[in-house]
């Protein structure tokens, strides 16, 4: 057949095949075409647009390829589009061909913008013809984007603004539900947002769009209301006073009605957001001297329609009115001043008119809302102080609320006082003294008013930052007296009430320590109190010492925000705590009770928290100063930096020290393991060897564990190199020697566990060898159960060492990596293990899976589920509880996989609901509850059996078990019922 005959064949189908082949070739090689070739091809394809309708789709594909050519000469893009607009009735084409036309237009708009703008409004009119009647969502997304670009890139719309609006607004509001399993993935929200971007892109649409939005807001269709209000919100970002002015009464009427009458919280929220945006838009408009103040007129209408509801005795529409007023007031400083100055006197009057606490609380909450808005704008409009005229009334009202017996009113009063205090010049010195007095009183309320007490402490901390002198004069001094009284009360052992006041005093001291000047008063008070407890004949319980340490820790946390305060706390508190601990560790003929208390595990743990918190935020330079004192204290007994450093004998925790001295290694651990990584530790080699020796000493598990943790914490931060390798080799040798010796096996295991964790966290190559060694111990008759529990430690976050806050090297994906590297070996070991040690493998596996991020676990679930189900039959309660905790979220996240094992799950969960362990019974019942998330047809055959079985735990002796049983049984009762 002669060349080109298919393109010229009189038969349309043959011509179509020829053009189709040519177009497919062009789509592959358009980037290689020369300019003259492009010219000839364009002329050919434009001519073919007049051909038979069968040919048109292939012609359009060719033009799409040519629209991508970089060698397209000027003028041809306009020529192509004119030909398409003139010769092709686009909406009569199939979807894919219409999409091709949109692609051609998009390509030319991207590369030939100036040429297309030369067409003027003709291009806009041509596109309107192309788009008019489009129904396919895939094409609409592209068409909406083209319209948005027409507007945002300043193409000429000419006289066709209304036509362009009509051709797009006919789709508003979007009513589209994607078909099931839609391969294109287009969602309703995609279309809504694309159309909204078009409608809200230009003020020129305002005269057409705003009546449409009002009509749809007033309709009965919830989705139309929401879409219209959201679109109005978007429009306000580009509209001005000119566009909105004529429609403001109707817009306000529609929004007001939706807030007053709607049963939908979403519609109410969108209505308030739209009102906020309208007010903000009007506030942005620049006023001419002779222009009408539209904002003032709009706000006056809002006030007129809302303020009388604030005075209604039944208070039915109080909150909707307040919400509308606050939405408008929050839009600008002008609006806030206008509304607040009109509403505040009314609310103050209403507060005093009503005598019931609940009504007063409602009014005070509204006042609080306006105060917060005023606080928001006060920084921008420093000249205006609309609240100054009301400050006496506001303070009086707040103090009335704080003395009311109603707890809820007190809570709102505390919040209002905090906001008042945050604004300058509203609290006089006298008001401040009264406020501090009220907060002091509320800080000592009884347990049944705990929420008020907590709020008062929080408010004290906030206001103490702003008014340190007032709080120092009127609160800290009172707390100091209370603390002294508490010491004498404790000495007399006066009952729980005195101890309760003592505890609240400590909490108040830490709460107000939010300003450096106050910290310099409260910290010495707390430390002096601890010293007095140590010196006097006070019968101090561990809980009381722990309470002081917890207060110190809270102060340390607040000091972290200020480098100066952080260093002050560190250099004041740490030497004092160390001195007390060293004194307590000294052997004496007569031990005081307090000194014994200071060496107890939980007290030392509380001190560890204080020291760690006080160290983590030190700058490297200051940390280096501190480490130069503290490490020699433990290695050389250098006590020169400690206050009151006269001790009966040397402090040598590593050189045959007493068990009391060895216990203080925990405090060393807290310090050195919280230092920044770039702080050099003196005598590190000696320190590491001493820690290693102590970690395997018998007689005091607390000391050996603290040494192991300290050694591991330092290993984790140590930079890679020869010294790290030497420390690791020493540790491995120590572990192997200890595990081979019956006397030191437990200590060696603890050392192995902590060193392994230190290396797992930083992805050190040796971690896999140590993990294998740990896994091998699962079969050990003595250490097997401990080794199983060790996997929980490896996967968990610690609080005292190896923490990110303490600058440890913790890789973000260490759990996922540990799972990938070790779970296959755990599963294999389980299958190969003798029956008597299989529970150890199940326990270890359960610990790993329970702490693994669920997205990592789900793909592996089908292969691991059988082992998890077997773990439920393990007699160890820890294994059962860990496995149940792992399975519960999976019932919701992997219902299809879990459904395959529903028979086993129901049986095992029901059996465990009668476990001797209360925690296991609760977890099993929670899993029975979670089972109802599986597909209903799978569960219905088990419904009668489950309902009968769950009757038994309804009579459980523990209330928490009964509560879970009621919840689970209720869900099973509802299973399969309509609407469930």
Secondary structure, DSSP 8 states (H G I E B T S, - for coil): --TTHHHH-SSHHHHHHHHHHHHHHHHHHGGG--HHHHHHHHHHHHHHTTS-HHHHHHHHHHHHHHTT-TT--TTHHHHHHHHHHHH--GGGS-HHHHHHHHHHHHHHHHH-HHHHHTTTHHHHHHHHHHHTT---HHHHHHHHHHHHHHHHTT---GGGHHHHHHHHHTT-S------TT-TT---HHHHHHHHHHHHTS-GGGHHHHHHHHHHHHTSS-HHHHHHHHHHHHHHTTT--HHHHGGGHHHHHHHHHHHHHH-S-HHHHHHHHHHHHHHHHHHHHS---TTS--HHHHHHHHHHHHHGGGGG-TT-TTHHHHHHHHHHHHTT-HHHHHHHHHHHHHHHHHHHHH--SHHHHHHHHHHHHHHHHHHHHHHTT-TT--TTGGGHHHHHHHHHHHHTSS-HHHHHHHHHHHHHHHTSTTSS-HHHHHHHHHHHHHHTT--GGGHHHHHHHHHHHHHHHHH-HHHHIIIIIHHHHHHHHHHHHHHHHT-HHHHHHHHHHHHHHHHHT--SHHHHHHHHHHHHHHHHHHHHS-----HHHHHHHHHHHHHHHHHHTTSHHHHHHHIIIIIHHHHHHHHHHHS--SS--HHHHHHTSHHHHHHHHHHHHHHHTT--HHHHHHHHHHHHHHHHH---TTSSS---SS---SSSS--HHHHHTHHHHHHHHTTS-TTS--TTHHHHHHHHHHHHT-SS-HHHHHHHHHHHHHHHHHS-SSHHHHHHHHHHHHHHHHHHTSTTSHHHHHHHHHHHHHHHHHTT-THHHHHHHHHHHGGG-TTTHHHHHHHHHHHHS--SSSS-TTTT----TTHHHHHHHHHHHHHHHHHHHS-GGGHHHHHHHHHHHHHTS-HHHHHTTHHHHHHHHHHHTT-S-HHHHHHHHHHHHHHHHH-HHHHHTTHHHHHHHHHHHTT-S-HHHHHHHHHHHHHHTTS-HHHHGGGHHHHHHHTTGGGG-SSHHHHHHHHHHHHHHHHTTSTT-
